[in-house]
Amino acid sequence: WTGGRANESIIEAVDSLNPYVDFRGIAYMIDNCSIVARLGARKWAPRFDYLLMQQAGPKLEKGEVDEGLITAFKENKLHQIMSVCAALRPSVDISPVAGQHGVRD
């Protein structure tokens, strides 16, 4: 399960989604996803925004930090898995660049 999380959540984002969003924008990416992905993104985006802006943000600004959550994050075995993945990752930039390899603006 943890390996799947590493692949789908982190590696996929770093190697695929983030460069694509940076190049085309989030709206373009969502508009060109499958119907299920498009509906999911539009359903969860406002909820995620609420959690960050209305709940987590104000608590952080007040200094209300749950040290238990911070410790659990730091000690999560996913960090070790990602270190191994990073060491095995090819040193190739896969970001889309307009005019190269058929990439259009």
Buried (B, 14 or more C-beta within 10 A) or exposed (E): EEEEBBEEEBBEEBBEEEBBBEBBEEEEBBEEEEEEEBEEBEEEEEEEEEEEEEEEEEEEEEEEEEEEEEEEEEEEEBEEBBEEBEEEEEEEEEEBEEEEEEEEE
